[in-house]
Amino acid sequence: MGNNIKTPLRIVCLFTACAFIVHGISRGEALVVLNKAVNICLECIGLG
C-alpha cells in the first residue's frame, strides 16, 4: 500500500473510532466500564 491509500484509510478509521466512542458515551457505557475498572483494581490490591 502506498502513502496515498494509507492516509484516507487512517482518517476513516479515526472517524469510525470517534463515532463508536461517542455512541458508547451517549448510552452511558462509560460509567459501566469505570465501575468494572474500579472493581478489578480493588480486587488486585486486595481491598475488595
Buried (B, 14 or more C-beta within 10 A) or exposed (E): EEEEEEEEEEEEEEEEEEEEEEEEEEEEEEEEEEEEEEEEEEEEEEEE
